[in-house]
């Protein structure tokens, strides 16, 4: 089993740690709850910069955490370089 951190796991874990429901984070990020569910179940391709920024804002991530989310959102090839 791959235990490498992914953007999906990073965002989902932060939401859970904060005790926030998907519906609340979706409302704050101005996306639908079903869209957030698809993101958290990795049923989507990459996220747009706007949606990622909205999710980071809704989760109240620190600048360091936001940077980590951006790093995880980068294509694998770019991270390996």
Buried (B, 14 or more C-beta within 10 A) or exposed (E): EEEEEEBBBBBBEBBEEEEBEBEBBBBBBEBEBEBBEEBBEEEEEEBEEEBBBBBBEBBEBEEEBBEBBBEBBEEEEEEEE
